[in-house]
Amino acid sequence: MMSDLGKQNREISIKPISIKIGTKNKHRTVKQKNTLSLLLFVLPAFIFYFVFLLIPTIGAGFYSFTDWNALSQTFHFVGFSNYMEAFKEDVDFRHSFFFTLKYTAFMFVFQNVIALLLALFIETRIRTKGFFRTIFFLPNMLSLIISALMFSFIFTNVLPELSKKAMLAFLDQPWIGDADVSFYSILIVSLWHGIGYMMVIYMAALQGVPKHLKEAALIDGANPFQRLIHVTLPMIMHAVTICAFLTLNGAFKVFDVVYALTSGGPGRSTQVMALNIYEEAFSNNFRYGYANAKAMILFLIVLVITLIQTRLLKKKEVEA
């Protein structure tokens, strides 16, 4: 009889353990299935990323140390001579770097400030919010090439005629033919096209700002500017980080708007780095290896600046 009781006790003590082990195995199986499902969903994007971005980047790094012209089947390794030439001898490449830096600085400030101001303005409109949001986002639906060609017609045909009929002499400018004015033409088109996208990001962030913080600041007597600086901005720093990253990344790699609007002219006064690289590879002497060296320099510049920018703004998010 004592032995029967002992067996019953062992069975009772073993049952909960077996239930726990079965539950753990079940959870582990479900987790593995979820992980597999996520990997299958990500796999197509990863394949495209690997084939069309990662492999070309590795190939560009390899060919940047060669003298390949993209036409012949043979090439020679030249070490760092392509990089040395780009830094020491290529005046046009240095000019394109400083022009790109100037363009990026203007875009970084104006695009983010104007987009944030528009987002703040539209958030105060209750009945017409959807209308204004659609109007300002609409230019982003167009291709930047199409926008540049459209503005090219406006700059060369519409504005000169408008200046004569409306007596607005300041509109009659060599918008594309003058080195100083053409920079602002490129800037106008880029801002017109890109502000709407940043505005939507800021609007999404503004909707997440807690209302009780705004009301508390209002009760404390804070004016609109103080509420913006001390309440709104700290709460939307994550959106500022995203928009700053997108602006810097896009501005340094700008190509299409310059190519369609001025083709880098007059002369090479508005040539950006991407256009300089394109001409080196396909328009001049087909110096594909040298063009890849320039491309790697641009890649490293963008990488370093975006990492610094992201790290600095991330600290602001933590402090907020």
C-alpha positions in Angstrom: 0.0 0.0 0.0 2.8 2.4 0.8 4.4 1.6 -2.6 1.1 2.5 -4.3 1.0 5.9 -2.5 4.6 6.5 -3.5 3.8 5.9 -7.2 0.8 8.3 -7.0 3.0 11.0 -5.4 5.6 10.6 -8.1 2.9 10.8 -10.8 1.4 13.9 -9.2 4.8 15.6 -9.0 5.8 14.7 -12.5 2.6 16.0 -14.2 3.2 19.7 -13.6 6.7 19.5 -14.9 5.6 17.8 -18.1 2.9 20.5 -18.6 5.5 23.2 -18.2 7.9 21.6 -20.6 5.1 21.1 -23.2 4.1 24.8 -22.9 7.7 25.9 -23.4 8.1 23.8 -26.5 4.8 25.1 -27.8 5.9 28.7 -27.3 9.3 28.0 -28.9 7.6 26.5 -32.0 5.2 29.5 -32.4 8.2 31.8 -32.0 10.2 30.0 -34.7 7.2 30.0 -37.0 6.8 33.8 -36.5 10.5 34.4 -37.1 10.3 32.2 -40.3 7.3 34.2 -41.5 9.1 37.5 -41.0 12.2 36.3 -42.8 10.1 35.2 -45.8 8.4 38.6 -45.9 11.8 40.4 -45.7 13.6 38.0 -48.2 12.4 39.7 -51.5 13.5 43.1 -50.3 16.8 41.7 -49.1 17.4 40.1 -52.5 16.8 43.4 -54.3 19.1 45.2 -51.8 21.8 42.6 -52.2 21.7 42.5 -56.0 21.1 46.1 -56.8 22.9 47.9 -54.0 25.3 45.8 -52.1 27.0 44.0 -55.0 27.3 47.2 -57.1 28.8 49.0 -54.0 31.4 46.2 -53.5 32.1 46.3 -57.3 32.6 50.1 -57.2 35.1 49.7 -54.4 37.0 47.1 -56.4 37.1 49.0 -59.6 38.1 52.2 -57.9 41.6 50.8 -57.6 41.8 50.0 -61.4 42.1 51.9 -64.7 39.2 50.1 -66.3 37.3 52.1 -69.0 34.1 49.9 -68.9 34.7 48.9 -72.5 37.7 46.6 -72.6 37.9 43.3 -70.8 41.3 44.0 -69.3 42.3 46.5 -66.6 45.3 47.2 -64.4 45.4 47.9 -60.7 46.6 51.4 -59.9 46.3 51.4 -56.2 45.3 54.8 -54.6 46.3 56.8 -57.7 42.7 57.5 -58.6 42.0 58.8 -55.1 45.1 60.9 -55.2 44.2 62.4 -58.5 40.7 63.3 -57.3 42.0 65.1 -54.3 45.1 66.8 -55.8 44.6 67.3 -59.5 40.8 67.3 -60.3 39.8 71.0 -59.9 36.3 70.3 -61.3 35.7 67.6 -58.7 36.7 69.9 -55.9 34.4 72.6 -57.2 31.5 70.1 -57.5 32.1 69.1 -53.9 31.9 72.7 -52.6 28.8 73.4 -54.7 27.2 70.3 -53.4 28.1 71.3 -49.8 26.5 74.7 -50.4 23.4 73.2 -51.9 23.1 70.7 -49.0 23.4 73.4 -46.4 20.7 75.5 -47.9 18.4 72.4 -48.4 19.0 71.2 -44.8 17.9 74.6 -43.3 15.2 75.7 -45.7 13.5 72.4 -46.3 13.2 71.4 -42.7 12.2 74.9 -41.4 9.6 75.5 -44.1 8.2 72.0 -43.8 7.9 72.3 -40.0 6.2 75.7 -40.3 3.8 74.4 -42.9 3.0 71.4 -40.6 2.4 73.7 -37.7 0.1 75.9 -39.8 -1.9 73.0 -41.2 -2.4 71.5 -37.8 -4.2 74.6 -36.7 -6.6 74.3 -39.6 -9.5 72.1 -38.5 -11.8 72.1 -41.6 -9.2 72.7 -44.3 -6.5 70.4 -43.0 -7.0 67.8 -45.6 -7.1 70.3 -48.4 -3.8 72.0 -47.5 -2.1 68.7 -46.8 -3.0 67.5 -50.3 -2.0 70.7 -52.0 1.4 70.9 -50.4 2.1 67.2 -50.8 1.0 67.0 -54.5 4.4 68.1 -56.0 6.0 65.1 -54.4 3.8 62.9 -56.5 5.6 64.1 -59.6 9.0 62.9 -60.8 11.8 65.3 -60.0 12.9 65.2 -63.7 9.4 66.2 -64.8 9.3 69.0 -62.2 12.7 70.3 -63.4 11.6 70.3 -67.0 8.4 72.0 -66.1 10.2 74.7 -64.2 12.7 75.1 -67.0 9.9 76.1 -69.2 8.6 78.5 -66.5 12.0 80.1 -66.0 12.7 80.6 -69.7 9.3 81.4 -71.1 6.7 82.2 -68.5 8.5 84.5 -66.1 10.0 86.8 -68.7 6.6 87.3 -70.3 5.0 87.8 -66.9 7.5 90.4 -66.0 6.5 92.4 -69.1 2.8 92.2 -68.6 2.7 92.5 -64.8 5.4 95.1 -64.6 7.5 92.9 -62.3 11.0 93.5 -63.6 12.7 91.3 -61.0 11.1 88.2 -62.6 13.1 88.8 -65.8 16.3 87.1 -64.7 18.6 84.7 -66.4 17.3 81.9 -64.2 19.3 79.2 -65.9 21.9 81.1 -67.8 23.6 82.9 -64.9 25.9 81.1 -62.5 24.6 82.9 -59.4 20.9 82.9 -60.2 20.9 79.2 -61.5 21.8 78.0 -58.0 18.6 79.5 -56.6 16.6 78.1 -59.5 17.8 74.6 -58.6 17.0 75.3 -54.9 13.5 76.5 -55.7 12.7 73.4 -57.7 14.1 71.1 -55.1 12.3 72.8 -52.2 9.0 72.9 -54.2 9.3 69.2 -54.8 10.5 67.9 -51.5 8.9 70.1 -48.8 5.6 68.2 -48.9 7.1 64.9 -48.0 8.9 66.3 -44.9 5.8 68.2 -44.0 3.8 65.0 -43.7 6.4 63.4 -41.4 6.3 66.5 -39.2 2.5 66.5 -39.1 2.5 62.8 -38.0 4.9 63.7 -35.2 2.9 66.8 -34.1 -0.3 64.6 -33.8 1.6 62.6 -31.2 2.4 65.5 -28.9 0.3 65.1 -25.7 -2.4 67.7 -25.4 -2.0 68.0 -21.6 1.6 69.3 -22.1 0.4 72.0 -24.4 -2.4 73.0 -22.0 0.0 73.0 -19.1 2.4 75.4 -21.0 -0.6 77.6 -21.9 -1.8 77.8 -18.3 1.8 78.7 -17.2 1.6 81.7 -19.6 4.0 80.5 -22.3 3.6 82.2 -25.6 3.4 80.3 -28.9 7.2 80.5 -29.6 8.0 79.3 -26.1 5.6 76.4 -26.5 7.2 75.5 -29.8 10.8 75.6 -28.3 10.2 74.0 -24.9 7.3 71.6 -25.6 6.7 70.8 -29.3 10.3 70.5 -30.6 11.5 68.2 -27.8 8.5 65.9 -28.4 9.1 65.6 -32.1 12.9 65.2 -32.1 12.5 61.7 -33.6 10.8 63.3 -36.7 13.6 66.0 -36.8 16.2 63.2 -36.9 14.4 61.4 -39.7 13.9 64.5 -41.8 17.4 65.7 -41.3 18.8 62.3 -42.4 16.6 62.2 -45.5 17.5 65.8 -46.4 21.3 65.4 -46.0 21.2 62.0 -47.8 19.2 63.3 -50.7 21.0 66.6 -51.1 24.5 65.1 -51.2 23.3 62.6 -53.9 21.3 65.2 -55.9 21.6 64.5 -59.7 18.3 64.6 -61.6 17.1 68.1 -60.9 20.5 69.6 -61.9 20.9 67.4 -64.9 17.4 68.3 -66.2 17.5 72.0 -65.3 21.1 73.2 -66.0 23.1 70.1 -67.0 25.8 71.5 -64.6 26.0 74.8 -66.5 26.6 77.5 -67.4 30.1 75.9 -67.8 30.5 73.8 -64.7 29.2 76.4 -62.2 26.3 74.2 -61.0 27.9 70.8 -61.3 27.2 68.6 -58.3 29.3 65.6 -57.3 27.0 63.0 -58.8 26.9 64.8 -62.1 30.7 65.0 -62.1 30.9 61.3 -61.5 28.4 60.6 -64.2 30.3 62.6 -66.8 33.6 61.1 -65.8 32.2 57.6 -66.4 30.0 58.0 -69.4 30.6 61.4 -71.1 34.3 62.2 -71.1 36.9 59.4 -71.6 35.0 56.5 -70.1 37.3 56.5 -67.1 35.1 54.0 -65.2 37.7 53.2 -62.5 38.4 56.8 -61.8 34.7 57.6 -61.6 34.2 54.8 -59.1 36.9 56.3 -56.9 35.0 59.5 -56.9 31.8 57.6 -56.1 33.5 55.9 -53.1 34.6 59.4 -51.9 31.0 60.6 -52.1 29.8 57.5 -50.4 32.2 58.0 -47.5 31.3 61.7 -47.2 27.6 60.9 -47.0 28.2 58.1 -44.5 30.3 60.1 -42.1 28.1 63.2 -42.2 24.8 61.2 -41.7 26.3 59.2 -38.9 27.4 62.4 -37.1 24.1 64.1 -37.7 22.1 61.0 -36.5 24.2 60.6 -33.4 23.9 64.2 -32.4 20.1 64.4 -32.9 19.7 61.0 -31.2 21.2 62.5 -28.0 18.6 65.3 -28.2 15.9 62.7 -28.3 17.3 61.0 -25.2 17.5 64.4 -23.4 13.9 65.2 -24.4 
